[in-house]
């Protein structure tokens, strides 16, 4: 299944995709200001271009699993994105605790092409989801 994973932030949304077998995860260009009309339009285009069958949005829970203002903002964004995508591409939330920290720790500065930290976090989110769903 082709999955588009998003590490949502109001300024920038990291993006990653996997191949149909769920084996290879690739960070791609982030989307600027994703909650705007233009940002949602770009995410809709990305889902279509990548033939996504599911969009996975990282849910930033507190370390204790509780809700924060960022958690609530992400839930609102996910609802807006689901409305923009319609019923054809479902949107799911997935616990993203530690994905940004992992992206920071595992980044090889010599790696090419250089992907944004946000998109690397989306890639870790997707890898985690794929491993849990096997």
NUTOR-995515 format. One record per residue (C-alpha): residue number from 1; x negated, y negated, z. Coordinates in pm, 1 decimal, decimal comma. Example, Ala and Ser with C-alpha at 12.3 -4.5 7.8 and 13.67 -1.06 7.14 Angstrom:
2
{pt 1; {-1230,0; 450,0; 780,0}}
{pt 2; {-1367,0; 106,0; 714,0}}
% end
This chain:
134
{pt 1; {0,0; 0,0; 0,0}}
{pt 2; {-131,6; -344,2; -88,7}}
{pt 3; {-131,2; -567,9; 217,1}}
{pt 4; {-204,3; -939,6; 243,2}}
{pt 5; {-323,8; -1029,2; 594,8}}
{pt 6; {-312,3; -1382,9; 730,7}}
{pt 7; {-495,7; -1543,5; 1020,8}}
{pt 8; {-262,1; -1840,8; 1066,1}}
{pt 9; {-376,4; -2181,2; 1178,8}}
{pt 10; {-193,1; -2506,4; 1112,6}}
{pt 11; {-494,0; -2653,6; 930,2}}
{pt 12; {-603,4; -2338,3; 747,7}}
{pt 13; {-485,7; -1982,0; 704,6}}
{pt 14; {-747,9; -1712,5; 655,9}}
{pt 15; {-650,2; -1447,4; 400,6}}
{pt 16; {-760,0; -1092,3; 325,9}}
{pt 17; {-626,9; -813,4; 106,6}}
{pt 18; {-674,5; -440,8; 80,5}}
{pt 19; {-676,9; -211,2; -218,6}}
{pt 20; {-372,8; 15,3; -272,3}}
{pt 21; {-537,8; 303,4; -85,4}}
{pt 22; {-602,4; 86,5; 221,4}}
{pt 23; {-972,8; 168,5; 205,4}}
{pt 24; {-1136,2; -158,1; 97,1}}
{pt 25; {-1052,7; -485,9; 273,1}}
{pt 26; {-1167,2; -809,9; 113,3}}
{pt 27; {-1155,8; -1160,9; 261,5}}
{pt 28; {-1032,2; -1417,1; 6,6}}
{pt 29; {-1006,4; -1795,9; -4,5}}
{pt 30; {-811,2; -1947,3; 284,6}}
{pt 31; {-497,3; -2152,8; 225,7}}
{pt 32; {-503,6; -2509,8; 352,7}}
{pt 33; {-208,0; -2636,5; 559,5}}
{pt 34; {-9,6; -2313,8; 517,2}}
{pt 35; {308,6; -2433,6; 689,9}}
{pt 36; {363,4; -2712,4; 436,0}}
{pt 37; {574,2; -2665,4; 125,2}}
{pt 38; {257,2; -2651,5; -85,6}}
{pt 39; {90,8; -2404,4; 153,5}}
{pt 40; {391,9; -2173,7; 159,7}}
{pt 41; {405,6; -2194,4; -220,1}}
{pt 42; {40,2; -2093,1; -242,0}}
{pt 43; {97,9; -1799,0; -8,0}}
{pt 44; {395,3; -1690,9; -221,5}}
{pt 45; {166,9; -1708,6; -529,3}}
{pt 46; {-104,6; -1507,7; -351,3}}
{pt 47; {142,5; -1235,9; -254,2}}
{pt 48; {258,3; -1212,4; -617,0}}
{pt 49; {-94,6; -1228,9; -767,5}}
{pt 50; {-221,5; -958,3; -532,8}}
{pt 51; {97,7; -752,7; -570,7}}
{pt 52; {136,3; -743,8; -192,9}}
{pt 53; {390,2; -498,6; -59,7}}
{pt 54; {355,4; -634,7; 294,2}}
{pt 55; {227,8; -956,3; 452,1}}
{pt 56; {69,1; -910,9; 792,6}}
{pt 57; {42,9; -1221,0; 1012,6}}
{pt 58; {-192,5; -1215,4; 1309,8}}
{pt 59; {-11,4; -1288,4; 1635,8}}
{pt 60; {-236,1; -1479,5; 1878,3}}
{pt 61; {-129,0; -1343,5; 2214,8}}
{pt 62; {-297,8; -1452,0; 2538,5}}
{pt 63; {-557,5; -1209,9; 2674,7}}
{pt 64; {-296,2; -1075,0; 2918,3}}
{pt 65; {-55,1; -1017,2; 2627,7}}
{pt 66; {159,8; -1318,5; 2711,5}}
{pt 67; {290,5; -1590,3; 2483,3}}
{pt 68; {118,6; -1923,9; 2426,8}}
{pt 69; {220,8; -2230,8; 2228,8}}
{pt 70; {7,6; -2096,9; 1940,1}}
{pt 71; {197,4; -1766,1; 1962,6}}
{pt 72; {529,7; -1949,1; 1933,1}}
{pt 73; {402,3; -2163,9; 1643,2}}
{pt 74; {283,8; -1849,8; 1462,4}}
{pt 75; {621,5; -1683,9; 1510,1}}
{pt 76; {792,2; -1991,4; 1358,9}}
{pt 77; {548,6; -1985,0; 1066,0}}
{pt 78; {610,4; -1613,2; 1007,9}}
{pt 79; {988,0; -1671,9; 996,4}}
{pt 80; {941,9; -1953,8; 742,0}}
{pt 81; {708,2; -1737,6; 535,0}}
{pt 82; {954,3; -1446,5; 541,9}}
{pt 83; {1228,5; -1678,8; 416,3}}
{pt 84; {998,3; -1807,4; 140,0}}
{pt 85; {903,5; -1454,6; 29,6}}
{pt 86; {1254,0; -1313,4; 44,5}}
{pt 87; {1337,8; -950,6; 104,7}}
{pt 88; {1096,4; -814,6; -155,7}}
{pt 89; {785,7; -861,0; 60,2}}
{pt 90; {833,7; -798,3; 431,9}}
{pt 91; {637,9; -1003,5; 687,5}}
{pt 92; {514,8; -835,0; 1005,8}}
{pt 93; {333,8; -973,2; 1307,4}}
{pt 94; {33,0; -788,5; 1450,7}}
{pt 95; {-170,9; -856,2; 1765,2}}
{pt 96; {-483,3; -1043,2; 1658,6}}
{pt 97; {-663,7; -1074,3; 1990,5}}
{pt 98; {-1041,5; -1069,4; 1937,8}}
{pt 99; {-1036,7; -1078,7; 1555,0}}
{pt 100; {-1182,0; -1431,4; 1535,7}}
{pt 101; {-1450,3; -1344,9; 1790,8}}
{pt 102; {-1536,6; -1028,5; 1592,4}}
{pt 103; {-1557,6; -1233,0; 1272,2}}
{pt 104; {-1800,5; -1473,0; 1440,9}}
{pt 105; {-2017,2; -1194,4; 1583,6}}
{pt 106; {-2032,6; -976,8; 1273,5}}
{pt 107; {-2092,8; -1248,6; 1014,8}}
{pt 108; {-2411,7; -1202,3; 816,7}}
{pt 109; {-2514,3; -1553,1; 704,4}}
{pt 110; {-2700,0; -1403,7; 406,9}}
{pt 111; {-2388,2; -1219,6; 285,5}}
{pt 112; {-2253,1; -1322,2; -53,2}}
{pt 113; {-2002,7; -1439,1; -139,1}}
{pt 114; {-1960,6; -1633,9; 178,1}}
{pt 115; {-1610,9; -1610,2; 311,0}}
{pt 116; {-1455,3; -1841,2; 563,0}}
{pt 117; {-1451,4; -1737,2; 926,0}}
{pt 118; {-1071,4; -1754,5; 909,2}}
{pt 119; {-1061,0; -1508,5; 618,4}}
{pt 120; {-1310,5; -1277,7; 790,7}}
{pt 121; {-1077,9; -1280,4; 1093,8}}
{pt 122; {-788,5; -1188,2; 860,5}}
{pt 123; {-1001,9; -901,6; 724,6}}
{pt 124; {-1068,4; -770,9; 1078,5}}
{pt 125; {-696,9; -798,9; 1153,3}}
{pt 126; {-614,8; -595,2; 843,4}}
{pt 127; {-880,7; -332,4; 917,5}}
{pt 128; {-744,0; -295,6; 1270,0}}
{pt 129; {-385,8; -260,1; 1144,0}}
{pt 130; {-487,8; -6,5; 879,1}}
{pt 131; {-675,6; 202,8; 1137,6}}
{pt 132; {-380,2; 192,8; 1380,2}}
{pt 133; {-129,2; 286,7; 1110,9}}
{pt 134; {-318,5; 596,9; 996,5}}
% end
